[in-house]
Amino acid sequence: KIPNYPMQADRLTNSECKLIPKLLSIMKSKQTNLCLSADYTSFEAIEKICHQVGNYICALKVHHDIIEDFSAEKGLMLKELSEKYQFLVVEDRKFADIGNTVKEQYAGKFKVSDWADIVTVHGIAGSGTVEGLKTALPEEMLQERAVLLIAEMSSDGSLAVGDYSKGVLEIAEKFPDFVMGFVCQSRIGSDKFLRWMPGIHLAAEGDSLGQKYKLPEAAVAQGADILIVGRCIINADDPVAVVKECQKRGYAAWDAFGY
Ligand code: 5BU
């Protein structure tokens, strides 16, 4: 167990990225650090799970490009659901191109910038990617949007390690108002950022395609603030029961660490 840092209080008052205090207050008031990875292929399934578990999660992550009937209007419906149940919407788009291209993609056909509070971004192309996303937003929306930089990945043999990960941390330091934190597998980077961790399951060790899992408690011990859980929940016989268990165990572990 590591010592109790006054990190939450610090981040609540001093964060340049305004979505950090917003998310932390949602987490505190709902007692949850669980992000459901709602990797469903129909929008109806996403709506259904929002009503079922909206009160137990702090964020809902989607891949809009796997939802067969997705549209920009459905994105706005998801935003309404997130306001009703008070969670943030993450589009796990993993933007990775040059600034000018991601700018078009972010505001493009599916209007991701209109409905996703947070999007995920790779650092492979350098800081222009984050810059490009920023320029897609009108000035008055900048404080309502943030990005998560992918510093490390949960999959076997990931190349996002070592100097690459360090480079991603440097990109984050250039945009402290727009970068909320990292998707990562360790407590990487400065404590002003939040660490979001995928690769979590209550029963499996991995899948057949390279995903690697750990328990919620292990994820927090590795440095997670927010736990991203997908198939453990959505493939369960009783997804609501599994959400509640992940919420309870994840938040208890996070609270005990005093992150
Ligand atoms: P799972 O069903 O809990 O394995 O889903 C994990 C989700 O997190 C899935 O949507 C992935 O695209 C996403 N993910 C991941 O698994 N590992 C990573 O390193 C990153 C994202 Br970045």
Boltz pocket constraint, residues with backbone or C-beta under 6 A from the ligand:
constraints:
  - pocket:
      binder: B
      contacts: [[A, 37], [A, 39], [A, 63], [A, 92], [A, 150], [A, 152], [A, 153], [A, 154], [A, 155], [A, 183], [A, 198], [A, 199], [A, 200], [A, 211], [A, 228], [A, 229], [A, 230], [A, 231], [A, 232]]
      max_distance: 6.0
